[in-house]
Amino acid sequence: MAPERRDWLLFTGWALTGAGYLLALLSILSIGILILPIPVIATVLLARRRDAGRGLSGLVSSASPPLFLLAYLNRHGPGTYCTTTRSGGSCTDGLLDPRILLALGVLALVGGIALFLVTRRRTALRVAPSRFP
């Protein structure tokens, strides 16, 4: 497998592992304890690799899926959102501004990718042989 592809797979693996930890943390009062073994196993498998540090910046991007989910769940915010049906209605109070959550999610995703590309480039420059003696 090409080193570039392997680096991206490591980045994705770390991003999914971090998202698993965040999901377990956010749902700790319900199913979080049942989810927690999955990212723990993924961490052990990834950390045992010799080149595991190459994709470690994926942990920065791992914050984006929960933020995107929160933005979607608060899509009718900010404030109160009411719905009506034939049998009655319901209101949801305290919705957050989804634009802020979406912006934070994009920032986390892009920031992690940018960090990954910068560290990958620095590593490539450090390893590359010099053309001039």
Secondary structure, DSSP 8 states (H G I E B T S, - for coil): --HHHHHHHHHHHHHHHHHHHHHHHHTTTTTHHHHTHHHHHHHHHHHTSTTGGGGTTHHHHTTHHHHHHHHHHTTT-SEEEEEEETTEEEEEEEE--HHHHHHHHHHHHHHHHHHHHHHHHHHHHHHS--S--
